[in-house]
Amino acid sequence: MQHGDSAAGATNNLIGYSNPASFTVEAREDKDRRIEIQYHETLSSLNNPENSFLNLGHVRDGTVLFTLDGDGISKLFTSANPTIAWMQVHLSHNRI
């Protein structure tokens, strides 16, 4: 028995962000299974420029994590593939 390619996805728009920005989450299966993230418009994060493509992989009977953290005002977001000092960089931009 042979299976065809399959995919399911959703596009998420960032509301209240100063520039149009969105990302798509897709679950794909062809020769392997994986979760993929695609940035759109002006969305970027540390080490992931605009229009980045992130392959998060797949964990059988497990969890695959994706987070996008930022204040929605500045262009500074953190996500997958952060710099080693991502927290220090982010905190320095969000001081009260």
C-alpha positions in Angstrom: 0.0 0.0 0.0 1.4 3.4 -1.0 0.3 6.7 0.5 0.1 10.0 -1.4 1.3 13.4 -0.2 -0.8 15.2 2.4 -0.7 18.5 4.2 -2.8 20.7 6.5 -2.0 24.3 7.4 -3.1 27.6 8.9 -1.9 31.1 8.4 -1.8 33.4 11.4 -1.8 37.2 11.2 -0.1 39.3 13.9 -2.8 41.7 15.1 -1.7 45.1 16.4 1.8 44.8 15.0 3.0 48.0 13.3 3.7 46.2 9.9 1.8 43.5 8.1 3.2 40.2 9.3 2.0 36.6 9.4 3.3 33.0 9.4 1.9 29.7 8.2 2.1 26.5 10.2 1.9 23.3 8.0 1.9 19.6 8.9 3.2 17.7 5.9 3.7 14.1 5.0 5.3 12.8 1.9 8.3 10.6 2.3 8.6 11.8 5.9 6.5 13.7 8.5 7.3 17.2 9.6 5.9 20.5 10.9 7.0 23.6 8.9 6.7 27.3 9.6 6.9 29.9 6.8 7.3 33.6 7.7 5.4 36.1 5.5 5.5 39.9 4.8 7.7 41.7 7.3 7.9 39.0 10.0 11.4 38.1 11.1 13.0 36.9 14.3 16.6 36.6 15.7 18.5 34.5 13.1 15.4 34.1 10.9 15.0 36.9 8.3 11.8 37.8 6.5 10.3 34.9 4.5 12.2 32.4 6.6 11.3 28.7 6.3 11.7 26.7 9.5 11.5 22.9 9.4 10.6 21.8 13.0 10.7 18.1 12.2 8.5 15.5 13.8 8.6 13.5 17.0 6.6 10.3 16.9 4.1 10.3 19.9 5.8 13.5 21.1 5.7 17.2 20.9 7.2 19.7 18.4 7.4 23.2 19.9 7.3 26.6 18.1 7.1 29.9 20.0 7.2 33.5 18.7 7.9 36.1 21.4 8.0 39.8 21.1 6.3 43.0 22.2 4.4 43.7 18.9 5.9 47.2 18.7 9.5 46.7 17.8 10.7 44.3 15.0 12.5 42.2 17.6 11.0 38.7 17.9 12.6 35.5 19.1 11.6 32.1 17.8 13.3 28.9 16.7 17.0 29.1 15.9 17.7 31.9 18.4 21.1 33.4 19.1 23.0 31.9 22.1 22.3 35.1 24.1 18.7 35.5 22.9 17.3 36.3 26.3 19.8 39.0 27.0 19.2 40.6 23.6 15.5 40.5 24.1 15.5 41.8 27.6 17.8 44.8 26.7 15.1 45.9 24.2 12.2 45.6 26.6 13.4 47.4 29.7 10.8 49.4 31.5 
